Structures are given as structure tokens and as C-alpha cells.
């Protein structure tokens, strides 16, 4: 069949559909005027008009040309990159740091950026950088005394290997909890005191420091285990790289 006869058939179908719709419309108009509807006078007419639209759409669908979807590698197909850019923008809007910067690795624990402000994809890199700098334990510092004549004691660094001291804030912090403590444990004892605010109650330190450590399943010990596992993983990676270099030689 040639294109001329095909177009002629389509036009005939459209005229037939429109004519059929007009006949039905006039029929229901006459019927609605003689028999009132319990749902309102325009309901039957509206239903008919919807039926005509559906019928016309069905007839006209023979002329619709399918639009091909973009394939990967063609122009206008940067969906994944656009999604990643949107995620990075959303993270930036929420104050999340999405790119690693060595200047963010601050030695003084009282001035550090909270670990959960770093994006999950760079968090291990941040932890690695902090681990290389080691803990901030200024044992030679002359620790100031408070109103009760008490002060931080340098011997605590030997007793608690996780303990840090901020020269800027004059407060103590926990290195393990800063790096690995889960935010869901915020309601547990000492999270804010040893990661964000800092601890300064020197009078009760012998009780509070032990309570912060807690038992084997405490939030602090879970953070400590995570730190040890992270350290072992780093050591294994370095060992594998060293073995590969030896094999190449």
C-alpha cells in the first residue's frame, strides 16, 4: 500500500471517530434533557466527552512516531555524572565536606571538625591522616589549675592511651571515639564530653575516665576495636605493596 492510500485511510478513521462521537454526544444530550440524572446534569455528557477523547487518541496513535531513548556514550547521556554532581551539591549545602584537604586534619582536638562532617567516601582517608599525626598529648605542658586548685595530670596519658588534651580549650578528649564512635551512641555516657565539648571535671576524673571506657561492649571499646582493625588493615595493605615491589625487582 502506498503512503497516499495510508493517509487517506487514517483521515477516514478520524472522520468516522469524530462523527461517531457527535452522534453519541447528541444522543446523550437528548437523553439527559428527558431523564434527569441523580448525579448532576453534566455527568453523562462529561463521560461521553472523555470517551470521545479516548477514541480520538486511539485513532491518532497510528501517526505517532517513537522517539529513541539516549544510549550510553551518546550526547546528552550524562545521567550518572549529573546525579553525582547533584549529590555533591546537596552534601555541600548540608555542610558536608566532600573533598579531602590536609588542612582539615587539625592536631588540637578542641578545634577539630567533627568526623561526621566529612563525606563517607573520604572518611577513611581523614582517619588515616589523623592516625599518622598520632595523638595530641602535650606531657611537657604546664597544665593550668581550676577554681578548685585541680588540674589535668600528665600521668593520665600513660594510664589512658586514648586520652588527648587541647591546649586551646584546656579540655580532654578521646581519640578513638572521635575517629570511630558511632553517632547512634550519642545517648551513651561521654560522647559529647569526649568528642565535641571536651572533659574538664578534674576532681572526678578517676571515676569519669574509667566510666567512659566502660565494659567490653561499651561504645568506647567498640570504637577502640574499630581503630585496631583499621590499623591492621592499613598494615596489611602496606605489606602487600611491599611484597609487590620486591617481586617486580
C-alpha positions as CSV (number, residue, x, y, z in Angstrom):
1,X,0.0,0.0,0.0
2,X,1.4,3.4,-0.9
3,X,1.7,6.4,1.5
4,X,-1.2,8.2,-0.2
5,X,-3.7,5.5,0.4
6,X,-2.4,5.0,4.0
7,X,-3.0,8.7,4.8
8,X,-6.5,8.5,3.2
9,X,-7.4,5.6,5.4
10,X,-6.2,7.5,8.6
11,X,-8.3,10.5,7.6
12,X,-11.4,8.3,7.1
13,X,-10.8,6.7,10.5
14,X,-10.6,10.1,12.2
15,X,-13.7,11.4,10.5
16,X,-15.6,8.3,11.4
17,X,-14.5,8.6,15.1
18,X,-15.4,12.2,15.3
19,X,-18.8,11.5,13.6
20,X,-19.4,8.6,16.0
21,X,-18.6,10.9,18.9
22,X,-21.0,13.6,17.7
23,X,-23.8,11.0,17.3
24,X,-23.3,9.7,20.8
25,X,-23.0,13.2,22.2
26,X,-26.3,14.3,20.7
27,X,-27.9,11.1,21.8
28,X,-26.9,11.6,25.5
29,X,-27.8,15.3,25.3
30,X,-31.3,14.4,24.3
31,X,-31.5,11.6,26.9
32,X,-30.2,13.8,29.7
33,X,-32.8,16.5,28.9
34,X,-35.7,14.0,29.1
35,X,-34.4,11.9,32.1
36,X,-32.7,13.9,34.9
37,X,-29.6,12.3,36.4
38,X,-29.3,11.7,40.1
39,X,-25.5,12.7,39.9
40,X,-25.9,16.0,38.2
41,X,-27.0,17.1,34.8
42,X,-23.4,17.3,33.3
43,X,-22.1,13.9,34.4
44,X,-23.3,11.8,31.4
45,X,-22.1,14.5,28.9
46,X,-18.6,14.7,30.6
47,X,-18.3,10.9,30.5
48,X,-19.2,10.9,26.8
49,X,-16.6,13.6,26.1
50,X,-14.0,11.6,27.8
51,X,-14.9,8.5,25.7
52,X,-14.6,10.6,22.5
53,X,-11.2,11.8,23.5
54,X,-10.1,8.3,24.2
55,X,-11.4,7.2,20.8
56,X,-9.7,10.0,19.0
57,X,-6.4,9.3,20.8
58,X,-6.7,5.7,19.7
59,X,-7.2,6.7,16.1
60,X,-4.4,9.3,16.1
61,X,-1.9,6.9,17.7
62,X,-1.3,5.4,14.2
63,X,0.5,8.6,13.3
64,X,2.8,8.8,16.4
65,X,6.5,8.4,15.8
66,X,8.6,6.7,18.5
67,X,11.4,8.8,19.9
68,X,14.6,6.8,20.6
69,X,16.0,6.9,24.1
70,X,19.6,8.2,24.5
71,X,22.1,5.4,24.7
72,X,25.2,5.4,26.9
73,X,28.1,7.1,25.2
74,X,25.9,9.4,23.1
75,X,25.4,13.2,23.6
76,X,23.0,14.2,26.4
77,X,23.5,11.0,28.4
78,X,25.5,12.2,31.4
79,X,22.9,10.9,33.8
80,X,25.3,9.3,36.3
81,X,27.6,12.3,36.4
82,X,24.7,14.7,36.8
83,X,23.4,12.5,39.7
84,X,26.9,12.6,41.4
85,X,27.1,16.3,40.9
86,X,23.7,16.8,42.5
87,X,24.6,14.6,45.5
88,X,27.9,16.5,46.0
89,X,25.9,19.8,45.8
90,X,23.3,18.5,48.3
91,X,26.1,17.4,50.7
92,X,27.8,20.8,50.4
93,X,24.5,22.5,51.2
94,X,24.3,20.4,54.4
95,X,27.8,21.4,55.5
96,X,29.4,18.0,54.5
97,X,33.0,18.1,53.3
98,X,33.2,16.1,50.1
99,X,36.9,16.6,49.2
100,X,39.9,15.7,51.3
101,X,42.1,18.6,52.4
102,X,45.1,18.1,54.6
103,X,44.4,21.4,56.3
104,X,41.3,19.9,57.8
105,X,43.4,17.5,59.8
106,X,43.9,19.6,62.9
107,X,46.1,18.4,65.7
108,X,44.4,20.2,68.6
109,X,41.3,18.0,69.5
110,X,39.4,21.1,70.7
111,X,39.5,22.7,67.2
112,X,38.8,19.6,65.0
113,X,36.0,19.3,62.6
114,X,33.5,16.5,63.7
115,X,34.2,13.3,61.8
116,X,30.6,13.0,60.7
117,X,31.0,16.3,58.8
118,X,33.3,14.5,56.3
119,X,31.7,12.6,53.5
120,X,31.6,8.8,53.9
121,X,33.8,8.4,50.8
122,X,36.7,10.4,52.3
123,X,36.3,9.5,55.9
124,X,38.8,6.7,55.9
125,X,41.3,9.0,54.3
126,X,40.7,11.5,57.1
127,X,41.2,8.9,59.7
128,X,44.4,7.7,58.1
129,X,45.8,11.2,58.2
130,X,44.9,11.7,61.8
131,X,46.5,8.3,62.7
132,X,49.7,9.4,61.0
133,X,49.8,12.5,63.1
134,X,49.4,10.5,66.3
135,X,47.6,11.6,69.5
136,X,47.9,15.1,70.9
137,X,49.5,14.5,74.3
138,X,51.5,17.6,75.4
139,X,53.1,15.9,78.5
140,X,55.6,18.8,78.9
141,X,52.8,21.4,79.2
142,X,52.2,23.3,82.4
143,X,48.5,22.4,82.9
144,X,46.6,25.3,84.5
145,X,44.6,24.8,87.7
146,X,40.9,25.5,88.0
147,X,38.9,27.2,90.7
148,X,39.2,24.1,92.9
149,X,43.1,24.0,92.6
150,X,43.0,20.9,90.5
151,X,44.4,20.4,87.0
152,X,44.9,17.8,84.3
153,X,47.7,15.3,85.2
154,X,50.2,14.2,82.6
155,X,50.3,10.7,84.1
156,X,46.9,10.1,82.7
157,X,48.4,9.9,79.2
158,X,50.2,6.7,80.3
159,X,47.2,5.3,82.1
160,X,44.7,6.0,79.2
161,X,46.4,5.7,75.8
162,X,43.4,7.2,74.1
163,X,43.4,10.4,76.0
164,X,44.2,13.8,74.3
165,X,44.5,17.3,75.6
166,X,43.5,20.5,73.9
167,X,45.9,23.5,74.6
168,X,43.3,25.9,73.1
169,X,40.3,24.7,75.2
170,X,42.1,23.3,78.2
171,X,40.0,20.1,78.0
172,X,40.5,16.4,77.5
173,X,39.2,14.3,74.5
174,X,39.1,10.7,73.4
175,X,41.0,9.9,70.2
176,X,39.2,6.6,69.5
177,X,35.7,8.0,69.9
178,X,36.5,11.0,67.7
179,X,37.5,8.7,64.8
180,X,35.2,5.7,65.1
181,X,32.4,6.2,67.6
182,X,29.0,5.7,66.0
183,X,26.7,8.6,66.1
184,X,23.9,6.3,67.2
185,X,25.7,6.0,70.6
186,X,25.2,9.7,71.3
187,X,23.0,8.9,74.2
188,X,25.7,6.8,75.9
189,X,27.9,8.3,78.5
190,X,30.7,10.7,77.4
191,X,30.1,11.0,73.7
192,X,29.6,14.8,73.7
193,X,32.1,15.3,76.6
194,X,35.0,13.4,74.9
195,X,34.4,14.2,71.2
196,X,32.8,17.6,70.9
197,X,32.7,19.6,74.1
198,X,35.7,18.2,76.0
199,X,36.1,17.0,79.5
200,X,37.3,19.3,82.4
201,X,36.0,17.9,85.7
202,X,39.4,17.1,87.1
203,X,38.1,16.4,90.6
204,X,36.1,13.4,89.5
205,X,38.5,12.3,86.7
206,X,39.4,9.0,88.3
207,X,35.7,8.0,88.1
208,X,34.7,9.6,84.8
209,X,37.7,8.4,82.8
210,X,37.0,4.8,83.8
211,X,33.3,5.2,83.3
212,X,34.0,6.5,79.8
213,X,36.0,3.3,79.0
214,X,33.2,1.1,80.3
215,X,32.9,-2.6,79.8
216,X,33.9,-4.8,76.9
217,X,30.8,-3.9,74.9
218,X,30.9,-0.2,75.7
219,X,30.7,2.4,72.9
220,X,34.3,3.5,73.7
221,X,35.6,-0.1,73.4
222,X,33.7,-0.6,70.1
223,X,35.4,2.5,68.8
224,X,38.8,1.2,70.1
225,X,38.3,-2.2,68.3
226,X,37.4,-0.3,65.1
227,X,40.6,1.7,65.4
228,X,42.7,-1.5,65.9
229,X,41.0,-3.2,62.9
230,X,41.6,-0.1,60.8
231,X,45.3,-0.1,61.9
232,X,45.7,-3.8,61.0
233,X,44.1,-3.3,57.6
234,X,46.5,-0.4,56.9
235,X,49.4,-2.6,57.9
236,X,48.3,-5.5,55.6
237,X,47.9,-3.1,52.7
238,X,51.4,-1.8,53.2
239,X,52.8,-5.3,53.5
240,X,51.2,-6.3,50.2
241,X,52.5,-3.3,48.4
242,X,56.0,-4.0,49.8
243,X,55.8,-7.6,48.6
244,X,54.7,-6.5,45.1
245,X,57.7,-4.1,44.8
246,X,60.0,-7.0,45.8
247,X,58.5,-9.3,43.2
248,X,58.9,-6.7,40.5
249,X,62.6,-6.3,41.3
